[in-house]
Every structure is written in C-alpha cells, then in structure tokens.
C-alpha cells in the first residue's frame, strides 16, 4: 500500500543517536500518512535489538553490510512505495511542525523536486549547522557553502534567512524529495559512497528544470560529523574525489575543462598546505582522490549522456571564488555575497 510520506533513517552503528533522537521523530511525525523506517547498514553494535525492543512502531530494513550513504539509501528506497521520501540523519532532532509546511509547499508546486528545513546546530541551537544551514549553494569552482555558513564559519540564526527561497542543494541530513523523481533520476550516485551525493542529485534536478527550495518555517537540529569526523583522511578523500566527479557530471560542456583544471590546481595547493603542515595522511588523501577521479572519468562521462541538460545556467551558483571572497574580500556571511543576481 502506498503511503504519502516515508521518513527513512539510515543507521550504521548509531545506537546512541537512535536512542537520543528517534523519540523526537516519533513524537512529531505521528500521522496516518507517515511511516518511519530505519534502514540498518550492517551495524555491528546493538542497534537492531534496540530498534526491535524499544521502537516497535518503527519499520526496520536490514542490510548485510555497510553500503554507504548512497548505496544504503538507494537499496532502502527501492523497497518503499511513497509519494515523498524524507532522508533523515540519525543524529537529527526534529521539532513540532517540521514536516507539514514543506509537504504543503511541494503539494502545491510540482516543479519542486526537493526541499529542506532550516538546520541549526544541536549543541548550540542559536547557531546554523554546517551541513545545510538555511540552504546550500556552490561557487563557480564547485566549493559548497550555505546561507548561514561560509566555509567553516557558521552564523548565528537571528532570523536573517527565514524566507522561503530557491537554493542549489538540499542537505542530506534532512532532505525531502519526490519519490517518483528520485527513482526516475536514478537516486543518489553509488560511486560517491558518501559526501556531496545530495549536491549531485539536486544539480541533476536543477539541470532538468526542477527547483530545490529551503523552507525555514520547518526547523531541525543536527549534531553533524557523527559518522566520519572532520579530521578523518577518508572524509578528506571523499570530499576531494566526489567534488571532481560532481563537476564532471553536471557542468555545462564548455565549462568542464577550465573549471576542473582550475580545481586540480587548487586541490594541489591544498595538498601542499597539508604537506608543510605535516598532515601527511591528508596530503596522501588528496593525491589518492585525484587518481581515483582519473580512473572514473570514462564512467562518469557515460552518466552525463543520460542526463537532461534543459537548464545549465543557475542563479544559485556564485560566479566567483568563495575562498577568494572569504579570505581576501572579507565576505564572511552569506548576505555580503549578493549572490542571487540573474
């Protein structure tokens, strides 16, 4: 039987987060139109027994191993018949009325493929959270940032970004997406494994003429960094490799070479900084990321052939370098960028 909204939480060894945050999801998501599902990515902790014993109202999907963020969600969502999917991280606390305004907005406009709530930091609830804040954007080189977060600097939420607005990407920490479009577009790219896969999906939506929207009337609180901390070399590898794959898949054809060539140079400079800072594992992660990217060029170009490039110019892409603007022009908050000029 088809349901309207499937809230799907992907879990991997996150029993602590499930105990802490799943009660808020259950409390604020009770409706005959909503089903809460936890897809377990082969956890080795006692996640499954806790779910079976303490959260019997939650549907459980079990996998034999860790398929990553992308593979885990794709395998789970193939099994679910719904109008909307809500991809929700296990380390997110939701609030009252976190669903209805977004669903009502998407019900009224079928050009909206994906949407997200405002994401604040769980450990400092007046501060925007890194992974999404009040809407995601990228600069011309593919570096992601947010309305409320530039590079590593997050702003205090003072209501300055409380308007509903088209954005470039919706955070995978709390991502609403039309189920039919998710499946039509092939879902998250399994080659990404984790990191930037939601940006890739949203970029594909936008290239095909659909919209991605932030609705700050809905609010959630995200811990962040729960699976791979920021100082993990594998996370460095995934971020550098996936960002290059993202650009190759989605950029307009005439921008592929100049943008990726520039990115390779910028990545090399970052690698040198890691090297002189004696962060050898990070330096090696950048090199490994580049070679992994080279090996996937042919396969990624084949994926481009199946994409719809109806719209290639997006006003939500900052047509300057966010790194240059931040460090040299001192534009350290989103409102200083004056980004949304056609």
N, C-alpha and C positions, 0 to 999 in steps of 0.2 A: 504493500500500500504506500502510495506516495505521500510524503509529508511536506509541509511548506518550508520549514527551516531545520536544517541539521547542523547542530553545533558539534564540531569534530575537534577533539583534543588529541594531539599526537604525543605519546608518552614514551620516554626511554629513561629508565632508572630514575624516575622523578617522583617517587612515592611521597617524599616530603612536600613537594609542591601540590600534589593531588590532595593530600590531607588538608593542606592550608587553604587552597584556593577553589577546589571543586565545590565546597559548600556554597560559596557565593554564586557560582554559576547555576547551581540547582535552585537556590533561593530566588534569584532574579530572572530566571528563564522558564518559569513554570507556565506552560500553555499546552493545549491540545495540539497546537500547530508546530510545536518544537520538540525535537528529540535530541538528547545529549548523548554523545558517543565518544568513548575513549578508544583510540587505536593504539595498541601497545607494540612498540618496535623491538620486540625480543628482549625486554628488560630482564636483568639478572637480579634485581632487588625483589622485594615482596609487593611490588605494585599490583600485580594481578590478584593476589589473595586479598589485599586491602580493598580493591575495587569490588571484588565478588562479595566480600563480607560486610563492608561498610557503606557501599554505594550501589545497592542492588537496583536502584531506579535508572542507573546509567547503563546503556548498552555497551558491550565490550567486543572489540575486534582484535584478534590476536595474530601476530606475525612471528615467524620462526627466527628472525634475526633483525638487525637494525638496517633498514633500507634508506636511512637518511630522512631528512625533512621532505625532500621531493618525492622519493620513492614510496615512503610511508603514506603520505597523503594521497598520492595517486592510487595506490593499492586500496586504501580505505574508501575513497570517494567513488571508485568503480562499483563498490558494493551497496551504495546508498542512493535511493531514489528520492530526490527532494527538488524543490524549486530554488532554494538558496542554500549554499554552503556557508558556514561561518568557521573559518580556520582560526582556532584559538590556542595560543600557547598555554602550557600547563602552569606557567609562572605569572598568570594574569588574574588579578582580582577585578571582577566586574561590579557594576553598580546598578541601582534601580533604573529602569527605563533605558538600558544600554542597547536594546535591540529595536524597539518599535519605530523610532524616528527614521532610522536608516532603512528599514524594510518598507515603511510607508513611502519614503522618497524613491526607492527603487521600483516599487509597485507603480508609481505614477509616471515613471520615465524609463522606458525600456532601452534607452541609449546608455544608461549607466550600467556598465559591466561589473564594476567592483566599487566598494566603498569601505570606509574605515571610521572608527570613533576617534575622539581625541585620546591620546595616550600620555598619561602622566607617570612619573616615577613612583613606584610603590614605597620606596624608602624616603622619599621627600615629595609629598603629594602636592606641593605647590610648584614643582619643577616639571618641565616637559621631559619625557623619556626619550632616550637616544633613538630607539628603533621605531620611528614613525612620527612622534610628537603630534603636530596638527597638520600632517600631510607631507608626503615625500616628493622630492624633486631631484633632478640631476643637473650638472653643469655640462658644458659642451664636450668635455673630456670623459664624461660618464661617472664623475665622482658624485655619489649621492649625498644629499643633505635634506633638511626638513624645515618646515615652517615651525620654528621654535628650537631648532638645533642646527648649528653651522659647525661642520667638522666635529670636534669633541666638545664644543661649548653648547650647553643647553640653557635655554632662557627660563625665567620664572614665568609661570602662567598668570597673567594679570587680565585675562580676557581679551588680549590684543588680537588673537587669532580665532575668535569664536564665530566667525561667519562660515556658512556652508560655501565650499569653493571647489572648483575643479583642481585636481592635483595630478602629479605624474605617476606616483605609485602609492599603493595602499600597503601598509605594514603587514607582513605575515604573522605578526603577533596577535592581530585581531582583524582578520580580513573577511569581509562579506563579498561573496561573488555569486553571480548567476550560475546555477549548476549546469544548465544546458550549454552556456558559453564556455565554462570551464572544460567540459568534455569535448566540445566542438574544437577548441583551440589546443587540445592535447594536454591540458593541465600544466603542472609545473614540469620543467625540463629536468629529467632524471640525471642528465650529465652534470648538473650543478651540485647535486647531493644536498648541499645546504649553503645559504648565504646568497643574496641577490636574486634568488629564484622568483620572488614575488615581483621584483622590478621588471624582470624579463617578461613575466606573464602580463603585467599591466602595460608594458610597452607594446606587446603584441596586440592587446586590446585596442590601444590608442592608435596604432598604425592602421587598424581595420576600421577606425572611425568611431569607436565607442569611448565612453567617458569613464574616468575614475574620480571619485568625489570623497571629500572629507566632510563629515557632519559632526562638529564639536558639541552638539547637544548631547551626544552619547559619550560617556567617559569610562575609561578603564585604567587600571594601574598595573604597570608592568615592572617586574623585578629586573629582567634583562641579564644576558650573559650566563644564563643558567646551565646551558649545555656545554658551550665552549667559551671559556673566559677570554678577555681581550688579549692576554699575553700568551695565547696558545699558538705555536707555529703553524699548526694545521689550519687554524682560523685565518692566519695571515695568507697561507697558500690559497685557500678557497676564495678569499676576497679578491686577491690579485688575479687569479686564474679566471674566476667567474665574471669579473668585470670586463675582461677582454672578450670572453665569449658573448657577453651581453651586447657589447658594441658591434661585434661582427655579425650577430644575428639580426640586429634591429636598426642599425644606422641606415640612412639613405645611401644608395650605392656610391654616390660621388664623394661621400664623406668617410667612407671606410678606411682608405689608405691614410689620408692625412691625420685623422683622429687617432687611429690605432698606432701609427708610427710615433705620434707625439706621446701617447700613453706609454709606449715601450721605453721611450727616453725618460719620462717622468718616473716610471717604475724603477728604472736603472739608478736614477738619482736617489730614490728612496732606499734602494738596496745598499748604496754606498754609505748613506747615513747610518743604516743598521750596522754595516761593517765597521765603520770608525767608532761607533758606539759600543763595539764588542758584542753586539747581539747577533752572534754567528748563526743561530738557528733561524732567526728572522731573515737574515741575508740569504741563507740557503732556501728558505721557503719562497722568496721572490723568484730566484733562479728556477726552482722546481715548477713554480706556477707558469713561467714563460714557456718552458719546454712542454709542459702538459697542454698549454694552449696551442702550441705549434702542431702537436700531434692530433688535435681535434679540429683543425681548420677545415679540412675537407668535409668532415661530417657536419660541421656547423653550417657550411655553405649550402649543403644539401637541404638543411632545415629551412634556410631562407627561401628556397624555391617554393615551399608550401605555404608561405605567409602572404597575407593580404596587405599590401602597402598602399592602401587607399589614401591615408593621410601621413605625410612624412615630416611636416613642419609643426612642431608643438610649442605653443607659447609657454608651457610649463618647463621647458628646458632653458636653463640660464645660459645665455650665449656668451659667457665669459668664463674665466677660470675661478672657481670658488676658492681655491687655495690662494691664488694671487689676490683676490678681493679681500680675503680674510686677513692675510698676513701683511700685505703691503698697503691696501687701501682702507684697512681697519673696519671693514664692513662685517661686524661680528654678530649681527642679528638679522633675521630674515627681512624685516621691514626696511632695512637700509639698502637692500639689493635692487628694489624697484624692478622686480623680475617679470611681472606679467604684462609686458608691453607687446602687443601683436607684432 
